[in-house]
């Protein structure tokens, strides 16, 4: 425990030195989102409205709380207060994982994944509010072990912060746990949505801005155009809706295919939910991890800070000794390190679609695809009746054809 505490303190000190610009990280200034964009939204919120005329505002209503959170530290200027609050959320996640891992039948691997993984994203992880959302998700999953209603309430709050925490509910055990968690989520969401609609106008303007998003150059689908540029594709990279996106021939088609893949992922999760029968204590975390990976990989947008989502949920998985998510969690950890190489360090290469940029995106997104497929396969085998027997029968059949003895399942 002492080693993990020291490692956490040292790595987070480095992150703070980076965001406070004592150290300069090569590439784009990742702190400008806080000092310019977030600060601008903050001023708008203090006028009594959501940013109705800003297409970069693409977040659910409760995201206003993250933008306004520096008011909790009025003695600091806006950006400094924001960085300190993200640090406190980071410490909260670490503390929760450390405490959970120290309980009987649990392990400390989750805390170590968090300690090592977060700094691999570089200063970007402290210059966005995604770590705050991940803290809510981690707290929800750990609380849900004994208190399904708390899981539901926190999942609803997280959903209204940044949508993806709704996936935390996909793996709740059938029966009482599902009824309690889902009903608590519905009530909490209804109360928060009503409060947002009453308190500030424009709470749902983000829906239009999000719908109009294009294909971000760091997404899986964008690889098509990174490669196509080598063969004369007549497209371009534009700054749209707050991110670098491809524009040109066939981009709408690939964007539509990405949405179709997301629907396919949703269909697989629904089939899994209907077929699954074995729900262990770690199943909600394993299912949430799988779902987050599936929707991250198929999204039209994979911003660097998104990597903290699967990283946090993977850390919860590794707290449980029975979880089989060690391999996909390791793949996510490596993908996180590659993400730092692509942004901010190598972002110019990604924008240019040169050999280095294409290689970085192919490796990072390839690792995410492998992690998603591995997590899905392991979740299915652990929870669906007959899945293990089917795999064992396949090994026996293959061994018979090859004339070699089959290993035990």
BATORVEX-548138 format. One record per residue (C-alpha): x, z, y. Coordinates in steps of 0.2 Angstrom, whole numbers, plus 5000, padded with zeros to 4 digits. Layout:
<pts>
XZY
...
</pts>
This chain:
<pts>
500050005000
501450045012
502249875010
500649785013
500349895029
502149855035
501949665031
500249655040
500949745055
502449635057
501549465054
500149515066
501449565079
502149385077
500449305079
500149415095
501749355102
501249175099
499549185107
500249285122
501649145123
503149255121
503549125107
503048945110
502448855094
502748665095
501248555097
499648575107
499248735116
498048815104
497548955116
496748835129
495048845119
494949035124
495649025141
494748875147
493248825135
492749005129
492949075147
491848935154
490448975142
490749155146
490349115164
488849015160
488149155149
488249275164
487149165174
485749195160
485749035150
486648945136
487848805140
486448675140
487448535148
489048555137
489148455122
490548555115
489348705113
488948675095
488648855089
487148955083
486349085095
487349235090
488949145094
488649205112
489049375106
490849325101
491049235118
490449385128
491449505117
492849525129
491649625140
492049765128
493849775135
493549765154
495249825158
496049665151
495849485157
494749375146
495949285135
496949445132
495449545127
494849405115
496549405106
496449595104
494749595098
495149465085
496649575080
495449715077
494349615066
495849565056
496349745054
494549785049
494549645035
496249715029
495649895029
494049845019
495049745006
496349885005
494950015002
493949904990
495549864980
495950054978
494350094969
494350114950
494249944941
494749844956
496449774962
497449754978
497749564976
496349524988
497149625002
498849534999
498049365000
497349415017
498949485023
499949325018
498649195021
498049235039
499849205047
500049045038
498748975050
499849015064
499149065082
497648955079
496849095069
496849215084
496349085096
494649045089
493149165084
493149105066
494049265060
492649375068
491349275057
492449295042
492549485045
490649495044
490649385028
491949495020
491049655025
489349575018
490049535001
490949704998
489449795004
488249694993
489049764977
487949924980
486849874994
486049704993
485049735009
486649755019
487249595011
485749505017
485749575034
487549535037
487349365030
485949325042
486949395056
488449285051
487349135049
486849155067
488649165072
489249005063
488048945049
489148945034
488849135029
487149085023
488149035008
488449215004
486749234997
486849094984
487649204970
486549364971
485949424954
484249374949
482849494951
482949644962
484549604971
484049434976
482349494982
483149634993
484549535000
483549375004
482149475011
483349575022
484149415027
482449335032
481949485042
483649495051
483649315055
481949315062
482249465073
483849385080
483149215083
481649285092
482849395103
483949245107
482449135112
481749265123
483349325131
484149165136
483548985137
484348845127
484748955112
484448795100
485248665111
486748665098
485648575085
485748415095
487548425099
488048465081
486948325074
487848195085
489548245079
490648105071
492048105059
493448215063
495248145059
495648305049
494148285037
494148215019
493248055024
494448025038
495747985025
494947815023
495347765041
497047845041
497447725027
496447585034
497447595050
499047545040
498147385036
497547335053
495847425055
495247405072
494647575076
495347715087
495447905089
494347975103
494148155110
492248185107
491248345106
492848445108
493848365093
494748215089
493648095080
493747915073
492747785081
492547605076
491947495062
491247575046
491447755053
489547785053
489447735035
490847855030
490047995040
488347955031
489347965014
490048135019
488348195022
487748125005
489148224997
488648385005
486848354999
487648324981
488548484983
486948574988
486048494972
487448554961
487348734968
485448734965
485648674947
486948804944
485748934952
484348884940
485548874925
486549034928
486149194918
487649294917
487849384934
489349504935
489849614949
491049484956
489849334954
489149344972
490949324979
491449194966
489849084970
490049104989
491949054987
491448904977
490048854990
491148875005
492448764997
491148634992
490348625010
492048635018
492748485008
491248375011
491048415029
491348285043
492348415052
493748515045
494548605059
496148705056
495248875059
494048835046
495348885033
495049065036
493349055029
493849015011
495349125013
494249275017
493049245003
494449214991
495149384996
493549464991
493549374974
495349434970
494749614973
493749604957
494849614941
493449504932
493549364944
494249194938
494649124955
496449164956
496948974954
495848904967
496249054978
498049004976
497748824980
496848874996
498348985001
499448834999
498248725008
498248845023
500148835024
499948645024
498648655038
499948745050
501148595047
499748475052
499048575066
499848615078
501548565072
501248395066
499648345075
500448205084
500748125067
498948145062
498248075077
499447925075
499047905057
500947875053
501647915036
501948095039
500248125046
499348035031
500448135019
499948295027
498148255027
498148195009
499048345003
497948475012
496348395008
496848354990
497248544988
495548584995
494648464983
495648534968
495148704973
493348664975
493248574958
494248714949
493148854957
491548754952
492148734934
492648924933
490948984940
489948874928
490948924913
490749114917
488949114921
487948974912
487449004894
488348894881
489648834894
491048924885
490448874868
490348694873
492148694880
492748774863
491848644853
492648514863
494348584860
494048594841
493448414841
494948354851
496148454840
495348374824
495548204831
497448244835
497748334819
498248494827
497548674826
496348724840
496748874851
495549014852
494349004867
</pts>
